[in-house]
Amino acid sequence: MAERVVFDTNVSISGTLWRGKPYQCLLLARAEVVRPVYCEAMLKELEEKLRAKFGFSEARARAVIDDVRSMADRVDIGGELRVVPDDPDDDKFVECAVVAGARTVVSGDRHLLRLREYRGIRMMSPAEFIASLPSPSRQET
């Protein structure tokens, strides 16, 4: 079974709009090397940012949301976890990982990355995450 991972909104947006490490993270999900997990609050934030900051139409934003739903597992969170004091809005990513049993939150957000670890869950940049995965040649042996 693929490792469960939480992709922060900035990873989803960057991976959707540009090529680079966040895009590679999404390709890993599409190839079922990793299995993203999300909560509804994450999708709401993603849709809002795509529309407000990047001018996506409702239909185009919905298509991105549908894509996330198709390659990821949904979990329900209570919204009670408080671990990111500098940006409480980021708590949902950590709580999603806790509830889902994910071992990694992939983010470009400095507030999350500053945590480094919470209850055994690693906070990693997209580049760190990709570098932490076994190379394809090692997976085959």
SULRA-V863704 format. One record per pair of residues at least 12 apart in sequence whose ideal C-beta (glycine too) atoms are under 10 Angstrom apart, sorted by the first residue. I is the first residue (numbers start at 1). J is the second residue. If there is no record, write none. Layout:
i=I j=J
i=I j=J
This chain:
i=1 j=32
i=1 j=35
i=2 j=28
i=2 j=29
i=2 j=31
i=2 j=32
i=2 j=33
i=2 j=34
i=2 j=35
i=2 j=36
i=3 j=28
i=3 j=33
i=3 j=34
i=3 j=35
i=3 j=102
i=3 j=103
i=3 j=104
i=3 j=133
i=4 j=34
i=4 j=35
i=4 j=36
i=4 j=37
i=4 j=72
i=4 j=73
i=4 j=75
i=4 j=96
i=4 j=97
i=4 j=100
i=4 j=101
i=4 j=102
i=4 j=103
i=4 j=104
i=5 j=25
i=5 j=28
i=5 j=29
i=5 j=33
i=5 j=34
i=5 j=35
i=5 j=36
i=5 j=37
i=5 j=72
i=5 j=97
i=5 j=100
i=5 j=102
i=5 j=103
i=5 j=104
i=5 j=105
i=5 j=106
i=5 j=121
i=5 j=122
i=5 j=124
i=5 j=129
i=6 j=36
i=6 j=37
i=6 j=38
i=6 j=39
i=6 j=42
i=6 j=72
i=6 j=75
i=6 j=92
i=6 j=93
i=6 j=94
i=6 j=95
i=6 j=96
i=6 j=97
i=6 j=98
i=6 j=99
i=6 j=100
i=6 j=102
i=6 j=103
i=6 j=104
i=6 j=105
i=6 j=106
i=6 j=107
i=6 j=112
i=6 j=121
i=6 j=123
i=7 j=22
i=7 j=25
i=7 j=26
i=7 j=29
i=7 j=34
i=7 j=36
i=7 j=37
i=7 j=38
i=7 j=42
i=7 j=46
i=7 j=68
i=7 j=72
i=7 j=93
i=7 j=104
i=7 j=105
i=7 j=106
i=7 j=107
i=7 j=126
i=7 j=129
i=8 j=22
i=8 j=42
i=8 j=45
i=8 j=46
i=8 j=90
i=8 j=92
i=8 j=93
i=8 j=96
i=8 j=105
i=8 j=106
i=8 j=107
i=8 j=108
i=8 j=109
i=8 j=112
i=8 j=113
i=8 j=123
i=8 j=126
i=9 j=38
i=9 j=42
i=9 j=43
i=9 j=44
i=9 j=45
i=9 j=46
i=9 j=47
i=9 j=48
i=9 j=49
i=9 j=50
i=9 j=89
i=9 j=90
i=9 j=92
i=9 j=93
i=9 j=107
i=9 j=108
i=9 j=109
i=10 j=22
i=10 j=46
i=10 j=49
i=10 j=106
i=10 j=107
i=10 j=108
i=10 j=109
i=10 j=112
i=10 j=126
i=11 j=23
i=11 j=25
i=11 j=26
i=11 j=36
i=11 j=93
i=11 j=105
i=11 j=106
i=11 j=107
i=11 j=108
i=11 j=109
i=11 j=125
i=11 j=126
i=11 j=129
i=12 j=25
i=12 j=26
i=12 j=29
i=12 j=36
i=12 j=38
i=12 j=42
i=12 j=43
i=12 j=45
i=12 j=46
i=12 j=49
i=12 j=50
i=12 j=64
i=12 j=65
i=12 j=67
i=12 j=68
i=12 j=72
i=12 j=106
i=13 j=45
i=13 j=46
i=13 j=49
i=13 j=50
i=13 j=53
i=13 j=54
i=13 j=56
i=13 j=64
i=13 j=108
i=14 j=26
i=14 j=108
i=14 j=126
i=15 j=27
i=15 j=29
i=15 j=106
i=15 j=126
i=16 j=46
i=16 j=50
i=16 j=54
i=16 j=56
i=16 j=60
i=16 j=63
i=16 j=64
i=16 j=67
i=16 j=68
i=17 j=50
i=17 j=54
i=17 j=56
i=17 j=64
i=20 j=126
i=20 j=127
i=21 j=106
i=21 j=108
i=21 j=125
i=21 j=126
i=21 j=127
i=21 j=128
i=21 j=129
i=21 j=130
i=21 j=131
i=22 j=106
i=22 j=107
i=22 j=108
i=22 j=125
i=22 j=126
i=22 j=127
i=22 j=129
i=22 j=130
i=23 j=126
i=24 j=126
i=24 j=127
i=24 j=129
i=24 j=130
i=25 j=106
i=25 j=126
i=25 j=127
i=25 j=129
i=25 j=130
i=25 j=133
i=26 j=67
i=26 j=68
i=26 j=71
i=26 j=126
i=27 j=130
i=28 j=106
i=28 j=129
i=28 j=130
i=28 j=133
i=29 j=67
i=29 j=68
i=29 j=70
i=29 j=71
i=29 j=72
i=30 j=67
i=30 j=70
i=30 j=71
i=31 j=71
i=32 j=71
i=33 j=133
i=33 j=134
i=33 j=136
i=33 j=139
i=34 j=71
i=34 j=72
i=34 j=102
i=34 j=104
i=34 j=106
i=34 j=129
i=34 j=133
i=35 j=71
i=35 j=72
i=35 j=73
i=35 j=100
i=35 j=102
i=36 j=68
i=36 j=71
i=36 j=72
i=36 j=73
i=36 j=96
i=36 j=100
i=36 j=102
i=36 j=106
i=37 j=72
i=37 j=73
i=37 j=74
i=37 j=75
i=37 j=96
i=37 j=97
i=37 j=99
i=37 j=100
i=37 j=101
i=37 j=102
i=38 j=65
i=38 j=68
i=38 j=69
i=38 j=71
i=38 j=72
i=38 j=73
i=38 j=74
i=38 j=75
i=38 j=92
i=38 j=93
i=38 j=96
i=38 j=100
i=39 j=74
i=39 j=75
i=39 j=76
i=39 j=77
i=39 j=78
i=39 j=79
i=39 j=92
i=39 j=93
i=39 j=95
i=39 j=96
i=39 j=99
i=39 j=100
i=40 j=74
i=40 j=75
i=40 j=76
i=40 j=77
i=40 j=92
i=40 j=96
i=41 j=76
i=41 j=77
i=41 j=79
i=41 j=89
i=41 j=91
i=41 j=92
i=41 j=93
i=41 j=95
i=41 j=96
i=42 j=68
i=42 j=72
i=42 j=74
i=42 j=75
i=42 j=77
i=42 j=92
i=42 j=93
i=42 j=96
i=43 j=64
i=43 j=65
i=43 j=66
i=43 j=68
i=43 j=69
i=43 j=72
i=43 j=74
i=44 j=65
i=44 j=92
i=45 j=89
i=45 j=92
i=45 j=93
i=46 j=61
i=46 j=64
i=46 j=65
i=46 j=68
i=47 j=61
i=47 j=62
i=47 j=64
i=47 j=65
i=47 j=68
i=48 j=61
i=49 j=61
i=50 j=62
i=50 j=63
i=50 j=64
i=50 j=65
i=72 j=100
i=73 j=100
i=73 j=102
i=74 j=96
i=74 j=100
i=75 j=95
i=75 j=96
i=75 j=97
i=75 j=98
i=75 j=99
i=75 j=100
i=75 j=101
i=75 j=102
i=76 j=96
i=76 j=99
i=77 j=91
i=77 j=92
i=77 j=93
i=77 j=94
i=77 j=95
i=77 j=96
i=77 j=97
i=77 j=98
i=77 j=99
i=77 j=100
i=78 j=95
i=78 j=99
i=79 j=91
i=79 j=92
i=79 j=95
i=80 j=95
i=81 j=93
i=81 j=94
i=81 j=95
i=81 j=96
i=81 j=97
i=81 j=98
i=81 j=99
i=81 j=118
i=81 j=119
i=82 j=94
i=82 j=95
i=83 j=95
i=83 j=98
i=83 j=112
i=83 j=115
i=83 j=118
i=83 j=119
i=83 j=121
i=84 j=109
i=84 j=111
i=84 j=112
i=84 j=114
i=84 j=115
i=84 j=118
i=84 j=123
i=85 j=111
i=85 j=114
i=85 j=115
i=86 j=109
i=86 j=110
i=86 j=111
i=86 j=112
i=86 j=114
i=86 j=115
i=87 j=109
i=87 j=110
i=87 j=111
i=87 j=112
i=87 j=114
i=88 j=111
i=89 j=109
i=89 j=111
i=90 j=105
i=90 j=107
i=90 j=109
i=90 j=110
i=90 j=111
i=90 j=112
i=90 j=115
i=90 j=123
i=91 j=111
i=91 j=112
i=93 j=105
i=93 j=106
i=93 j=107
i=93 j=109
i=93 j=112
i=93 j=121
i=93 j=123
i=94 j=107
i=94 j=112
i=94 j=115
i=94 j=118
i=94 j=119
i=94 j=121
i=94 j=123
i=95 j=118
i=96 j=121
i=97 j=118
i=97 j=119
i=97 j=120
i=97 j=121
i=97 j=122
i=97 j=123
i=98 j=118
i=98 j=119
i=98 j=120
i=98 j=121
i=100 j=121
i=101 j=121
i=102 j=121
i=102 j=122
i=103 j=120
i=103 j=121
i=103 j=122
i=104 j=121
i=104 j=122
i=104 j=123
i=104 j=124
i=104 j=128
i=104 j=129
i=104 j=132
i=104 j=133
i=105 j=117
i=105 j=118
i=105 j=121
i=105 j=122
i=105 j=123
i=105 j=124
i=105 j=129
i=106 j=122
i=106 j=123
i=106 j=124
i=106 j=125
i=106 j=126
i=106 j=127
i=106 j=128
i=106 j=129
i=106 j=130
i=106 j=132
i=107 j=123
i=107 j=124
i=107 j=125
i=107 j=126
i=107 j=129
i=108 j=125
i=108 j=126
i=108 j=127
i=109 j=123
i=109 j=125
i=110 j=125
i=111 j=123
i=112 j=124
i=112 j=125
i=113 j=125
i=113 j=128
